[in-house]
Amino acid sequence: MTTLQFVRANARWLAAGVLLTWSSSFGQTYFIALSAGHLRHTFGLSLTSWGLIYTCGTILSAALLIQTGSLADRLRIRTLALFVLVGFSVMCFAMATVTHWLLLIPIIFGLRFSGQGMMSHLALTAMARWYRAERGRALAVACLGFAVAEGMWPFAFVALASQFGWRQGWFVAALLLICLVLPLTLALLRQERTPQSFVTQEDGLGIGRRHWTRREALSHWLIWVLLPGILAPPFVITTVFFHQVHLVEIKGWTLATYVALYPAYSATTVISNLATGILIDRIGPARLLPFYLLPLAAGLGLMGSMDNFWLAPAALMLIGASQGCSQSMIGAIWPEYYGTRHLGAIRAMAVSAMVISTAVGPGLTAWLIDLGIGFETQCIWMSAYLVGASLLFLFVSQAAERMRTSA
């Protein structure tokens, strides 16, 4: 089956995945960070204070996600999406009407839990469970929602905020979620691809030809060697987007011209995402592990060392290449190694760790900036770390393959 035939045959479920990932954008760092300057000015917050608020809200969201993520193993995606979308729209409305800086902590918590946390978790868990032979392509198509949102919302929000105010942008987000995304999701998932959203004992087996529980996965060395590299992209990319206002200030650029480059970033993400999905179905995700961080390392090195605005597209496109690859590959690596029966619980743990990394990144880097360690210097440090993580992944992929073949 060609990719086009696959998409046509599964249009209903793939469209639901795209819709969920697209709508998660209102809880993603790059979207929330577009209001950072307005929030700091409105409430008189320093860069460190804003970073601390963001970190607290995000860590709380990760803690709740660990407890609730396993619901995707027991309940229909449609049912969970209904509750999450209602709560998500309430949080967007709360951001539009926030009147005190203390309220930002529960608001950030709600946005991060609903958006980056549960919306993404539901979409990618569904794709990984519903598909096996075409898992890579299913994940790649669903992840297109991330790229489309990243390409359209930064520029749209900046334009809307400049004309009507930043609060109006959050009103629009709340209305889209409750009036468009919610009814469409319920309609598309009226019938789920796997009727009970469950799998049999023989389907989607992991290493050792069995389904791993979360406790078993956590007690094995493999996941602890995987996580330092897997957590790097969300930490790094979140940090870059979180400090986009600060970045353009130290570079002497304007925010409007910088976010106008996001479509190039998104286009690269889409191309990389789709190509990775096809490769996953052909050679498996493990063989790609040692390579997907390298474009990100190159992009960060360029971002940290260049001053010319015309090199910014190249840096963003390199970052987008790794982002697109990771969206499909990380969604596929968990069922590849651990099976699908307890996928929701294992993914929830992994996603929570990723969310925590996105919480630590802004706060830590903001603190370092205030200490006098410039963001450009930090980009160089992060680039070096990614190269080291790629070397570690080379060992991990080979060791995991030996475990698989010896089982």
For each residue, the residues with C-beta under 8 A, 3 or more apart:
1: 5 6 9 134
2: 5 6
3: 6 7 137 274 278
4: 7 8
5: 1 2 8 9
6: 1 2 3 9 10 134 137 138
7: 3 4 10 11 14 141
8: 4 5 11
9: 1 5 6
10: 6 7 13 14 131 138 193
11: 7 8 14 15
12: 15 16 188 191
13: 10 16 17 126 130 188 189 192 193
14: 7 10 11 17 18 127 138 141 142
15: 11 12 18 19 188
16: 12 13 19 20 77 123 126 185 188 189
17: 13 14 20 21 123 124 126 127 138 141 142 145
18: 14 15 21 22 141 142 144 145 148
19: 15 16 22 23 145 181 184 185 188
20: 16 17 23 24 81 119 120 122 123 142 145 185
21: 17 18 24 119 120 123 124 142 143 144 145 146 149
22: 18 19 25 145 146 148 149 181
23: 19 20 26 85 88 115 119 145 149 176 177 181
24: 20 21 27 28 115 116 119 120 123 145 146 149
25: 22 28 30 31 115 146 149 150 153
26: 23 31 88 92 111 115 173 177
27: 24 31 32 88 91 111 112 113 114 115 116 117 119
28: 24 25 31 32 115 116 146 149 150
29: 32 33 116 238 241 242 358 362
30: 25 33 34 150 153 154 241 242 244
31: 25 26 27 28 34 149 153 154 157
32: 27 28 29 35 36 54 108 111
33: 29 30 36 241 242 243 244 245
34: 30 31 154 157 158 161 166 169 244 259
35: 32 38 39 95 161 166 169 170
36: 32 33 39 40 50 242 245
37: 40 41 245
38: 35 41 42 161 166
39: 35 36 42 43 45 50 101 104
40: 36 37 43 44 45 46 47 50
41: 37 38 44
42: 38 39
43: 39 40 100 101 104
44: 40 41 101
45: 39 40 49 50 53 101
46: 40 49 50 370
47: 40 50 51 246 366 369 370
48: 51 52 363 366 367 370
49: 45 46 52 53 101
50: 36 39 40 45 46 47 53 54 366
51: 47 48 54 55 242 362 363 365 366 367
52: 48 49 55 56 363
53: 45 49 50 56 57 101 104 105 108
54: 32 50 51 57 58 108 242 359 362 363
55: 51 52 58 59 359 360 362 363
56: 52 53 59 60 105 108 109 359
57: 53 54 60 61 104 105 106 107 108 109 111 112 359
58: 54 55 61 62 108 109 112 355 356 358 359
59: 55 56 62 63 355 356 359
60: 56 57 63 64 105 109 113
61: 57 58 64 65 108 109 110 112 113 116 117 355
62: 58 59 65 66 112 117 352 353 355 356 359
63: 59 60 66 67 352
64: 60 61 67 68 113 117
65: 61 62 68 69 113 117 118 121 348 351 352 355
66: 62 63 69 348 349 352
67: 63 64 70
68: 64 65 71 118 348
69: 65 66 72 117 118 121 344 345 347 348 349 351 352
70: 67 73 74 214 342 344 345 348
71: 68 74 75 80 344
72: 69 75 77 80 121 122 125 126 197 343 344 347 348
73: 70 198 341 342 343 344 345
74: 70 71 344
75: 71 72 79 80 197
76: 79 80 189 192 197
77: 16 72 80 81 122 125 126 189 192 197
78: 81 82 185 186 189 190 192
79: 75 76 82 83
80: 71 72 75 76 77 83 84 118 122
81: 20 77 78 84 85 119 122 182 185 186 189
82: 78 79 85 86 182 185 186
83: 79 80 86 87
84: 80 81 87 88 114 118 119 122
85: 23 81 82 88 89 114 119 177 178 181 182 185
86: 82 83 89 90 178 182
87: 83 84 90 91 110 114
88: 23 26 27 84 85 91 92 110 111 114 115 119 177
89: 85 86 92 93 174 175 177 178 182
90: 86 87 93 94 110 174
91: 27 87 88 94 95 107 110 111 114
92: 26 88 89 95 96 111 170 171 173 174 177
93: 89 90 96 97 170 171 174
94: 90 91 97 98 103 106 107 110
95: 35 91 92 98 107 111 170
96: 92 93 167 168 169 170 171 174
97: 93 94 167
98: 94 95 103 104 107
99: 103
100: 43 103
101: 39 43 44 45 49 53 104
102: 105
103: 94 98 99 100 106 107
104: 39 43 53 57 98 101 107 108
105: 53 56 57 60 102 108 109
106: 57 94 103 109 110
107: 57 91 94 95 98 103 104 110 111
108: 32 53 54 56 57 58 61 104 105 111 112
109: 56 57 58 60 61 105 106 112 113
110: 61 87 88 90 91 94 106 107 113 114
111: 26 27 32 57 88 91 92 95 107 108 114 115
112: 27 57 58 61 62 108 109 115 116 117 355 359
113: 27 60 61 64 65 109 110 116 117 118
114: 27 84 85 87 88 91 110 111 117 118 119
115: 23 24 25 26 27 28 88 111 112 118 119 120
116: 24 27 28 29 61 112 113 119 120 355 358
117: 27 61 62 64 65 69 112 113 114 120 121 351 352 355
118: 65 68 69 80 84 113 114 115 121 122
119: 20 21 23 24 27 81 84 85 88 114 115 116 122 123
120: 20 21 24 115 116 117 123 124 146 351
121: 65 69 72 117 118 124 125 344 347 348 351
122: 20 72 77 80 81 84 118 119 125 126
123: 16 17 20 21 24 119 120 126 127 142 145
124: 17 21 120 121 127 128 139 142 143 331 347
125: 72 77 121 122 128 129 343 344 347
126: 13 16 17 72 77 122 123 129 130 142 192 197
127: 14 17 123 124 130 131 135 138 139 142 331
128: 124 125 131 135 138 139 331 332 334 335 340 343 347
129: 125 126 194 197 199 204 335 340 343
130: 13 126 127 138 192 193 194
131: 10 127 128 134 135 137 138 193
132: 135 203 204
133: 281
134: 1 6 131 137 138 281
135: 127 128 131 132 138 139 280 281 332 335
136: 139 140 276 277 278 279 280 281 285 328 332
137: 3 6 131 134 140 141 277 278 280 281
138: 6 10 14 17 127 128 130 131 134 135 141 142 277
139: 124 127 128 135 136 142 143 277 280 327 328 331 332
140: 136 137 143 144 273 274 276 277 278 280 327 328
141: 7 14 17 18 137 138 144 274 277
142: 14 17 18 20 21 123 124 126 127 138 139 145
143: 21 124 139 140 146 147 273 324 327 328 331
144: 18 21 140 141 147 148 270 273 274
145: 17 18 19 20 21 22 23 24 123 142 148 149
146: 21 22 24 25 28 120 143 149 150 269 327
147: 143 144 150 151 266 267 269 270 273 324
148: 18 22 144 145 151 152 266 270
149: 21 22 23 24 25 28 31 145 146 152 153
150: 25 28 30 146 147 153 154 262 265 266 269
151: 147 148 262 263 265 266 267
152: 148 149 155 156
153: 25 30 31 149 150 156 157
154: 30 31 34 150 157 158 259 262
155: 152 158 159 259 260 262 263
156: 152 153 159 160
157: 31 34 153 154 160 161 166 169
158: 34 154 155 161 162 255 256 259
159: 155 156 162 163
160: 156 157 163 164 168 169 172
161: 34 35 38 157 158 164 165 166 168 169
162: 158 159 256
163: 159 160
164: 160 161 168 169
165: 161 168 169
166: 34 35 38 157 161 169 170
167: 96 97 170 171
168: 96 160 161 164 165 171 172
169: 34 35 96 157 160 161 164 165 166 172 173
170: 35 92 93 95 96 166 167 173 174
171: 92 93 96 167 168 174 175
172: 160 168 169 175 176
173: 26 92 169 170 176 177
174: 89 90 92 93 96 170 171 177 178
175: 89 171 172 178 179 180
176: 23 172 173 179 180 181
177: 23 26 85 88 89 92 173 174 180 181 182
178: 85 86 89 174 175 181 182
179: 175 176 182 183
180: 175 176 177 183 184
181: 19 22 23 85 176 177 178 184 185
182: 81 82 85 86 89 177 178 179 185 186
183: 179 180 186 187
184: 19 180 181 187 188
185: 16 19 20 78 81 82 85 181 182 188 189
186: 78 81 82 182 183 189 190
187: 183 184 190
188: 12 13 15 16 19 184 185
189: 13 16 76 77 78 81 185 186 192
190: 78 186 187
191: 12 195
192: 13 76 77 78 126 130 189 195 197
193: 10 13 130 131
194: 129 130 197 198 199
195: 191 192
196:
197: 72 75 76 77 126 129 192 194
198: 73 194 341
199: 129 194 203 204 340 341
200: 203
201: 211 341
202: 205
203: 132 199 200 340
204: 129 132 199 211 335 339 340 341 343
205: 202 209 210 211 339
206: 209 210 211 212 335 336 337 338 339 340
207: 210 212 222 337 338 400 403 404 407
208: 212 403 407
209: 205 206 407
210: 205 206 207 339
211: 201 204 205 206 338 339 340 341 342
212: 206 207 208 216 217 220 337 338 339 342 346
213: 216 217 342 345
214: 70 217 218 342 345 346 349
215: 218 219
216: 212 213 219 220
217: 212 213 214 220 222 223 338 346 349
218: 214 215 223 349
219: 215 216
220: 212 216 217 223
221: 224 225
222: 207 217 225 226 337 396 399 400 403
223: 217 218 220 226 227 350
224: 221 227
225: 221 222 228 392 395 396
226: 222 223 229 230 333 396
227: 223 224 230 231 350 353
228: 225 231 232 389 392
229: 226 232 289 293 389 390 392 393 396
230: 226 227 233 330 333 350 354
231: 227 228 234 235 353 354 357
232: 228 229 235 236 293 296 357 382 385 386 389
233: 230 236 237 293 296 322 323 326
234: 231 237 238 354 355 357 358 361
235: 231 232 238 239 357 358 360 361 382
236: 232 233 239 240 296 300 361 382 386
237: 233 234 240 241 296 319 323
238: 29 234 235 241 242 357 358 361 362
239: 235 236 242 243 361 362 365 378 382
240: 236 237 243 244 247 300 303 319 379
241: 29 30 33 237 238 244
242: 29 30 33 36 51 54 238 239 361 362 365
243: 33 239 240 246 247 362 365 366 369 375
244: 30 33 34 240 241 247 248 255 258 259
245: 33 36 37 248 249 255
246: 47 243 249 250 369 375
247: 240 243 244 250 251 253 258 303 375
248: 244 245 251 252 253 254 255 258
249: 245 246 252
250: 246 247 374 375 376
251: 247 248 307 309
252: 248 249 307
253: 247 248 257 258 309 312
254: 248 257 258
255: 158 244 245 248 258 259
256: 158 162 259 260
257: 253 254 260 261 309
258: 244 247 248 253 254 255 261 312
259: 34 154 155 158 244 255 256 262
260: 155 256 257 263
261: 257 258 264 265 312 313 316
262: 150 151 154 155 259 265 266 316
263: 151 155 260 266 267
264: 261 267 268 313 316 317 320
265: 150 151 261 262 268 269 316 317 319 320 323
266: 147 148 150 151 262 263 269 270 320
267: 147 151 263 264 270 271 320
268: 264 265 271 272 316 317 318 320 321 324
269: 146 147 150 265 266 272 273 320 321 323 324 327
270: 144 147 148 266 267 273 274 324
271: 267 268 274 275 324
272: 268 269 275 276 320 321 322 323 324 325
273: 140 143 144 147 269 270 276 277 324 325 327 328
274: 3 140 141 144 270 271 277 278 324
275: 271 272 278 279 324
276: 136 140 272 273 279 280 288 292 324 325 327 328 329
277: 136 137 138 139 140 141 273 274 280 281 328
278: 3 136 137 140 274 275 281 282
279: 136 275 276 282 283 288
280: 135 136 137 139 140 276 277 283 284 285 288 328 329 332
281: 133 134 135 136 137 277 278
282: 278 279
283: 279 280 287 288
284: 280 287 336
285: 136 280 288 289 328 329 332 333 336
286: 289 333 336 337 397 400 401
287: 283 284 397
288: 276 279 280 283 285 291 292 325 329
289: 229 285 286 292 329 333 393 394 396 397
290: 390 391 393 394 397
291: 288 294 390
292: 276 288 289 295 296 322 325 326 329
293: 229 232 233 296 297 322 386 387 389 390 393
294: 291 297 298 322 386 387 390
295: 292 298 299 318 319 321 322 325
296: 232 233 236 237 292 293 299 300 318 319 321 322 323 386
297: 293 294 300 301 383 384 386 387 390
298: 294 295 301 302 318 383
299: 295 296 302 303 314 315 316 317 318 319 321 322
300: 236 240 296 297 303 304 315 319 379 380 382 383 386
301: 297 298 304 305 379 380 383
302: 298 299 305 306 311 314 315 318
303: 240 247 299 300 306 312 315 319 376 379
304: 300 301 376 377 378 379 380 383
305: 301 302 376 380
306: 302 303 311 312 315
307: 251 252
308: 311 312
309: 251 253 257 312
310: 313
311: 302 306 308 314 315
312: 253 258 261 303 306 308 309 315 316
313: 261 264 310 316 317
314: 299 302 311 317 318
315: 299 300 302 303 306 311 312 318 319
316: 261 262 264 265 268 299 312 313 319 320
317: 264 265 268 299 313 314 320 321
318: 268 295 296 298 299 302 314 315 321 322
319: 237 240 265 295 296 299 300 303 315 316 322 323
320: 264 265 266 267 268 269 272 316 317 323 324
321: 268 269 272 295 296 299 317 318 324 325
322: 233 272 292 293 294 295 296 299 318 319 325 326
323: 233 237 265 269 272 296 319 320 326 327
324: 143 147 268 269 270 271 272 273 274 275 276 320 321 327 328
325: 272 273 276 288 292 295 321 322 328 329
326: 233 292 322 323 329 330
327: 139 140 143 146 269 273 276 323 324 330 331
328: 136 139 140 143 273 276 277 280 285 324 325 331 332
329: 276 280 285 288 289 292 325 326 332 333
330: 230 326 327 333 334 350
331: 124 127 128 139 143 327 328 334
332: 128 135 136 139 280 285 328 329 335 336
333: 226 230 285 286 289 329 330 336 337
334: 128 330 331 337 338 343 346 347 350
335: 128 129 135 204 206 332 338 339 340 343
336: 206 284 285 286 332 333
337: 206 207 212 222 286 333 334 400
338: 206 207 211 212 217 334 335 342 343 346
339: 204 205 206 210 211 212 335 342 343
340: 128 129 199 203 204 206 211 335 343
341: 73 198 199 201 204 211
342: 70 73 211 212 213 214 338 339 345 346
343: 72 73 125 128 129 204 334 335 338 339 340 346 347
344: 69 70 71 72 73 74 121 125 347 348
345: 69 70 73 213 214 342 348 349
346: 212 214 217 334 338 342 343 349 350
347: 69 72 121 124 125 128 334 343 344 350 351
348: 65 66 68 69 70 72 121 344 345 351 352
349: 66 69 214 217 218 345 346 352 353
350: 223 227 230 330 334 346 347 353 354
351: 65 69 117 120 121 347 348 354 355
352: 62 63 65 66 69 117 348 349 355 356
353: 62 227 231 349 350 356 357
354: 230 231 234 350 351 357 358
355: 58 59 61 62 65 112 116 117 234 351 352 358 359
356: 58 59 62 352 353 359 360
357: 231 232 234 235 238 353 354 360 361
358: 29 58 116 234 235 238 354 355 361 362
359: 54 55 56 57 58 59 62 112 355 356 362 363
360: 55 235 356 357 363 364
361: 234 235 236 238 239 242 357 358 364 365
362: 29 51 54 55 238 239 242 243 358 359 365 366
363: 48 51 52 54 55 359 360 366 367
364: 360 361 367 368
365: 51 239 242 243 361 362 368 369 375 378
366: 47 48 50 51 243 362 363 369 370
367: 48 51 363 364 370 371
368: 364 365 371 373 378
369: 47 243 246 365 366 372 373 374 375 378
370: 46 47 48 366 367
371: 367 368
372: 369
373: 368 369 377 378
374: 250 369 377 378
375: 243 246 247 250 365 369 378 379
376: 250 303 304 305 379 380
377: 304 373 374 380 381
378: 239 304 365 368 369 373 374 375 381 382
379: 240 300 301 303 304 375 376 382 383
380: 300 301 304 305 376 377 383 384
381: 377 378 384 385
382: 232 235 236 239 300 378 379 385 386
383: 297 298 300 301 304 379 380 386 387
384: 297 380 381 387 388
385: 232 381 382 388 389
386: 232 236 293 294 296 297 300 382 383 389 390
387: 293 294 297 383 384 390 391
388: 384 385 391 392
389: 228 229 232 293 385 386 392 393
390: 229 290 291 293 294 297 386 387 393 394
391: 290 387 388 394 395
392: 225 228 229 388 389 395 396
393: 229 289 290 293 389 390 396 397
394: 289 290 390 391 397 398
395: 225 391 392 398 399
396: 222 225 226 229 289 392 393 399 400
397: 286 287 289 290 393 394 400 401
398: 394 395 401 402
399: 222 395 396 402 403
400: 207 222 286 337 396 397 403 404
401: 286 397 398 404 405
402: 398 399 405 406
403: 207 208 222 399 400 406 407
404: 207 400 401 407
405: 401 402
406: 402 403
407: 207 208 209 403 404
